[in-house]
Amino acid sequence: MTADNQSLGASARYKLRLFVTGSTPRSTRAIENMQKICDENLEGQYDLEIIDVYQNPEATRDLQIIATPTLVKILPEPLRRIIGDLSDKERVLAGLNLAPVGAAKNRLP
């Protein structure tokens, strides 16, 4: 477990929703990228719900989803949205309020 993950506390858990449109290459890439980021940085401290807006269009209303893929971080607050295929790992980590793995090692005292 990284120092950043330890600072989340035992009860902190990320609740994430990834809105995609079918099995397009962009949706598939977003799912793969997000699963990898979660596995590497949250180590089981997350719930990732993948919502296909074709199969569940009403799910977009509450969170006002207008583009896909869109990742919504519901918990911990504040609510954040990241739009795109999530290939920019640093941008995703910043949106989740996480430092990239190894960032603590590279910091000067």
Order of alpha helices (4+ residues) and beta strands (2+ residues): alpha-beta-alpha-beta-alpha-beta-beta-alpha-alpha
